[in-house]
Structure formats: structure tokens, C-alpha cells
Amino acid sequence: MLAGIGNIRFRVVQCILLCVAIVGLAGAGDPASRFNELGHGLMCICSCGQILLECNHVGCPDSDGMRNELMAAVSRGDSDSLVQQAFVQKYGPTVLAAPTTAGFDRAAWIMPVVVLVAGFALVVFVVRAWKNRPEPAIADGIHPAAGAELDQFREQARKETEL
């Protein structure tokens, strides 16, 4: 009986190690995919406003050099964060295609959600205000026409406006 429990534990440990290995090696892709992924996370600095690998600015003086730097960093085996930090140090924080999640840049991630929630709350408030508004005040002795009386007024208006 104890041998069966030991065998089960051994299998569980093997499964855990296999899962850890799969997760650990999942990011170890070929250099071309890393180059593509990192290149789409950086902006070209030639003021074209495009992603580095998609810069189609004719005669761009910067994109070729930046692509060569990126390829050299990927070939050296630099980590993704090290490559991004090197580009930020050289070209400034505007080289990143997306803001970081630290410091004041966090507002760029939070504000769209806050504005969306505030807009939804405003719509709910306005709809409820319209729904709950009071009936229009009617002078004493006057009552709104309804039913047959309303039909009579419509018929009278139709007759008076005929040519």
C-alpha cells in the first residue's frame, strides 16, 4: 500500500516538473519571433507615428538603424526588458508603443476605464431623471383631451386645414 502512495507522489512531482518546464520554455522562441514581438512594441522616432517594424516613411533616416540595433540585441540574447530599457535610455520614453504600468503612466491605463464608468453613470442618471420627471402642470379646470374627444379635435383640425 505504501509503495502505491510513493508511486503516486512520484507521478505528481513529475507532472509538476513537466508543467514548470513547459511554462519556463514557452517564452524561448526563435530570434525572429522575439524580433517581431519587440519591434511591434517600439515606435519609430522619425516622427511618422508608426510602429518600428511598420514604418513606411520614404527615406526614413532612423528606422533602419533602430531595426539593426534591435536585431543585434536579440542576437546577443538580451532579455526583453533589457532591450526596452536600452531603447528608452537612448531614444526616450516615447519610443515605447504602450505606456508602462508604473508611475504617472499608470493614468493612461486607468483613465479610459474611469471615463467609461463615469459616462455610463451619467447616462443612467439622465435616463432616470427623464423617467422620473413630474407631469406637466395643468391649469385649474382644464383637462387633457383623450379618447373620443381627442378624435373629435383631430377631425376638426383636418377639416379646417383642407384646401
N, C-alpha and C positions, 0 to 999 in steps of 0.2 A: 504494500500500500504506500509506504513512504517513498519507494522508488518511483511510483507513478506521479506523486506530487513533485518530486525533484525534476522529473522529466517535463512536467507542465511548466514549472518555473523557468527551466532552461529554454523552452519554446517561447515563453513570454519575453524573456530577455532578448532572445534572437529577434523577435518581431519588433521590439522597441529599438534595438540597434539598427535594424533594417530601415525602419521609419526615419530615424535620425540621419542615416546615411543618405536616404532619398531626399530629405529636406535640405540637407547640407550641400549636396551635389546638384541640386536643381538650378542653382544660380551659375554653375560652372558651364557656361555655354561657349560656343566658339567666339573668337575675337570679332568676327563680322557682326554677329548679333549684338554684342556689347557695344561696338562702334555705332551701330544703328540706334540702339536704345539711348546711349549717351548723347549722340548727335541730335536726336529729337528732343532732348531735354535742355539744349543750349540754343541761344539766339545768335544770329549773325550780327556783328557790331557795325555793319556798313550803313546803318540807319534805314534799311529796307523793311525792317519789322518782321522778318521771316525767320523760321526755324533754320538752324545752321545747315542741315543737310538738304533743305528745300529752297535755299537762296538761289533765285534765278536772276539776280541783278546782273545785267550785262556788264562785264568788265569789273566785277566786284574785286576790290583790292584786298579784302580781308578773309573771305570765306575759304579760299584755297589754303591759306596759311593756318587758319584755325582747324580745318579738317586734317591737315598734316600733323599739327600738334596733338589732336585727338587720337589719330591713328598711332602716333609714337607712344602716347601714354597707354593706350590699350595694349600695344605690342609689348611694352615693358611689364605689363601685368599690374599696373596701378589700380587700386580699388576705385569704385565709382565715386565715393565721397572725396577721395584724394584728387581725382580728375576734376570734379566740380569745384573743389576749393582752389585748385591751381588756376582754373579759368576765371573764377571770381577775383582772385588776387591780381591777375594780370589785366582783366578787362572790366572789372567792377561787377556789382550785383545785378546789373541789367542784362548780363549775359545769360542768366537763368531764365528758362522759358516759363517756369512757375515760381511763385514766391515760396520762400522757405516757411517752415511751420514754427519758427522761433521769433521772439521779439515782436516788433511792430508789424512785421509781415503777416503775423497771425491774423491781423484785422482783415486782410484780403481774403482769407478763408471764412471768417466769421460773419462779416458784414452782409454778404448775399443772403445767408440764411436769416439773419436778423431782419433785413428788409423784406424778405418774403413773408416771414411770420407777421411783421407789422402790417404789411399790405393786406394779408388775409384777415387780420383782426380789424382793420379799418373797414374792409368790405362787410364783414359780419356786423359791425357797429352801424354802418349806414343802412344796411338792409333791415336790421331790427328797428332802427329809428323810423324808417319809412313805413314799416309794417305796423308799428305801434303809435303812429301819429293820430291825433284826435280827429273826430268827424268835423267837417266844416260847420261853423256856427250858422244857424238859420234864424232869421228874424221871427218875432212872435207872429203867430197866425199863418205863416207861410209853411207849406209842407211840400216836399219834392214830389213831382208828378211820377206816377208809376202805373203800370198795367194799362187798362183801357184809356185812362186819362192821358197817358203819355202817347199812346197810339193816336188819340184824337188830335193832340198838338202836332204830331208829325204829319198827319194828313192835312191839317190846316196849313202848315209851312209848305208842303208840297204844292197845294193849290195856289197859294199866294206867290210862289216863285216860278210858276209855269209861264211861258211866254205865249 
